[in-house]
Amino acid sequence: MQVSYAPAFLRLLGKLDAPVKASVKQAVGRVIDFYEGGNKATGLGVKRLRGNLWEARAGLHVRILYSLSSDRLRFILAGNHDDVPQFLKEN
């Protein structure tokens, strides 16, 4: 499976403080493990939002938005709970 990161995801990740950034990176790794290795993603709260867009938790207030196709996992957004509906509304 190919894994890629949208420029906006990387830009937002760079703006987060160190502890939040670390939890996002850990959650990204767990999402990748879930799809590549079938490891159960407990605590991630993975859920489908619409079409091929999915959301995972990287902490109590931090969410990761990603797209999933048969051979590609693309991370799109890292932000708070309110950023996800705003992104969906704009796209």
C-alpha positions in Angstrom: 0.0 0.0 0.0 1.3 3.4 -0.9 1.2 6.1 1.8 1.3 9.8 1.0 0.8 13.1 2.8 -1.0 16.1 1.4 1.1 19.3 1.6 -1.6 20.8 3.8 -1.3 17.8 6.2 2.5 18.4 6.5 2.0 22.2 6.9 -0.6 21.7 9.7 1.6 19.1 11.4 4.5 21.5 11.5 2.3 24.1 13.3 1.3 21.7 16.2 3.1 21.8 19.5 5.5 18.9 20.2 3.2 16.7 22.3 0.3 17.0 19.9 2.7 16.4 16.9 4.0 13.3 18.6 0.4 11.9 19.2 -0.5 12.6 15.5 2.7 10.8 14.3 1.9 7.9 16.5 -1.7 7.7 15.3 -0.6 7.9 11.7 1.7 4.9 12.3 -1.2 3.0 13.9 -3.5 3.8 11.0 -0.9 2.5 8.6 -0.3 -0.6 10.7 -4.1 -1.2 10.7 -4.4 -1.2 6.9 -1.1 -2.8 6.0 -0.8 -5.4 8.8 -4.4 -5.9 10.0 -3.4 -4.8 13.5 -6.5 -3.8 15.4 -6.7 0.0 15.7 -8.2 0.2 19.2 -8.5 3.7 20.6 -8.2 5.3 17.1 -11.9 5.7 16.6 -11.6 5.0 12.9 -14.8 5.9 11.1 -15.9 6.5 7.6 -17.1 10.1 6.9 -18.2 9.9 3.3 -17.0 8.1 0.1 -13.3 7.3 0.6 -12.7 9.8 3.4 -12.0 8.5 6.9 -11.3 10.0 10.3 -9.1 8.8 13.1 -8.5 10.2 16.6 -4.9 11.2 17.6 -6.0 12.2 21.1 -9.0 13.6 22.9 -9.3 16.8 20.7 -7.1 16.0 17.7 -8.4 14.3 14.5 -6.7 13.0 11.4 -8.5 12.9 8.1 -7.4 10.6 5.3 -8.5 9.0 2.1 -8.4 5.3 1.4 -8.4 3.5 -1.9 -7.5 -0.1 -2.7 -3.8 0.6 -2.9 -3.3 4.1 -1.5 -3.6 5.8 1.9 -3.3 9.6 1.8 -3.3 11.7 4.9 -5.1 15.0 4.3 -5.7 16.9 7.5 -4.5 17.0 11.1 -6.4 19.3 13.4 -9.0 19.7 16.1 -12.5 18.2 16.0 -14.0 21.4 14.4 -11.5 21.4 11.5 -12.9 18.2 10.1 -16.5 19.5 9.4 -15.1 22.7 8.1 -12.9 20.8 5.7 -15.9 18.6 4.6 -18.0 21.7 4.1 -15.3 23.4 1.9 -14.6 20.2 -0.2 
